[in-house]
Every structure is written in structure tokens, then in C-alpha cells.
Amino acid sequence: MATTRPATTGTDDRHAATRAPDQRVRPAETAGDRAGADRAAGDGRRLNSSVVLVTALLLLVMVQGPMRRALAAPVMQSWMTVFVAVVLQALPFLVLGVLLSAALAVFVPPSFFARALPGRPALAVPVAGLAGAVLPGCECASVPVAGALVRRGVTPAAAIAFLLSAPAINPVVLTATAVAFPRRPDMVLGRFVASLLVACAMGWLWQRLGRTEWLRPPAHARHDGQSKGAAFWDSVRHDVMHAGGFLVLGAMAAATLKAVAPEGWLRTAAGNPLAAVTALAVLAVLLSICSEADAFVAASLTQFSLTAKLVFLVVGPMIDLKLFAMQAGTFGRGFALRFAPATFVLAIVVAVLTGAVLW
């Protein structure tokens, strides 16, 4: 037993010594190979980046002549004029609305709105609709605030009225509408009345026909775990990126429609009241323009009637592509699939009736 153990141990040691050089060399060789591969890959990436940059610069140099001639064309001059005018007119109101909206969303507790509303849902709906005037912001801000109201125990009918009225009748939006239509104060009045009527009607409609299983209340606040300053600047950055991007897209679409679309087509659509209303209602949904800027886009569509423009201004802040996504994410897909079509139809009907009374 004593003689066997040393023999076995010696044999194992000799095998270990035999294997040890391979085990010591292979990791070193593998690490070296990997380091060389990484250096080669890095050189390849740097080489590829340099090639792409040089190629892009060469292409810019080659096409600068055609681009200069294209930009000098009358169509592009008209496009640039409309685009720059819409953006420059709307940008101050957009920035002001984003700053005020972020301040109210962060520094004013949602429970304030819950305490200010009447206990009876039928009375809480119009009060919440009018309370939308105290939130100077776009529809991007109204969705999380409405979600916070539901989470704090506010009746969903009142939260829906606030959700629809806040981006449409707040002071920034109405001031921007007055600037966009300087000689038409009736357009400001029409927007205020029609938007408030739609907001209250949708609230009462939910109170009567809505079901609890259609509404999925939000589970958490938007800025939980952040300081007030960090939450404020996060809200500003978020709304500027979203609202600014949609403003640019809307200005580009308005400029393209103004500069490229044949005058005959625009006159045909604008000359038919039903076609004009339908076209601008669908356009409001597709463009998804922030409510602080949509009045300037509407004012640039000079071929269309005031009623069609009012439809554009009432529909846009209440239902568009980005709002549908935000409402589905906040309240559930079942809610959004029922809420969006009803709001779209009701907004068109109320705006048309309001326009018929005013004009």
C-alpha cells in the first residue's frame, strides 16, 4: 500500500508535467491570437469608417451642382418658404408649452386635480374639461396627467374630459391660434367651443356606456424615483424631441402639399365641403402635429374653408397616430380601439356644426 501510492503519485505528476506545457502555452497563444484578431477587426472598422466618410464627402462634392440647381428651382423655393415660415412661427409656442407643461406635470401634484373636482361624475366632467385650460402643454403631456388622475381615484369620465380638452383649449394653444389667424377671432372661439363640447360629450359617453374592463389604469407614475429637477428636464427633453419632430414633419407635409400638389386637385378637394372636411380630418390624424403648432399648419392651407380648418384643429389634438399609441400604452389597447374611432367621428361632427353656426 505504501509502495503503491508513491508510484501512482509519481505517475500522475509525470502526466501533469507532460500536460502542463500544453496548458500553459495554449492560453497564451489563444490570448495572443484573440488580441491580434481584435486589432485587425478594429483596424477594419476604422478603415471602413474612413472609407465611408471619404465616399460621402466625394458624393457631396459631386452632387453639389445638381443640389444647388434643385434648390434654386421655383418649386423648392416655395417649399422652403412655407417650411421655414411654419417652423419659425410655431417654435416659440412649442418651447413655451413644453416648459410650462413640464413644470405643471412635475411640480403640481396630481392629487390637486382630484381635490378640485366635484364628487358627482356628471358635474366632474365639465369641470375637468374646463380644468384642461390650466395645463399649457401638448397632447404628449395630457396623457400621463390623465393617467395620474385615474390612479389617484378620479372618475375615468372626468379624466377623459381632461385628456381631450387640455391640449386643445389651454392658453398657449389658443394664443397660437390667434397669432396664426390674426384677423379671425371667431376661429379661436370656434376651436375653444368645439373642443370643449367634444371633451365633455366623450366624458359623459364614457360615464354612460364605458366599462371597467376596457380601462387598464396605469400602474406607476412617470417620474417615480427622480428628483424634481431631473424629472423636469427629462420631461422637457422628451416633449421637445417628440413635439419638435412632429412639428418638423407637419411643416414638411404642409410645404409639400402647398408646393407640389396640383392646384386643380386642391381646388377640387377644397371646393367640395365633404371632401375638404374628410381630407383635413384624415390629414390631422396622419401628421400628428403638436397642438401648439397645428394652427400655423392649418393657416397655410389657404385653399380650404374655415370649417375644414376647424375640423383639422379639433381632430388633431384629440386623436392622431402618436396619441393612439400613448393612449394604448397608458390605458390599454381595448380602451384605445374603442375610444379613438368614437372621438374621431364626434370631433368631426361637432366641428362641422360649430363651423355652420359661426360661418
Helices and strands as residue ranges (DSSP letters): H 4-71, H 74-107, H 111-116, H 121-131, G 132-134, H 139-151, H 156-169, H 171-180, H 185-209, G 212-214, H 228-259, H 263-271, H 273-287, H 294-300, H 306-315, H 321-331, H 333-358
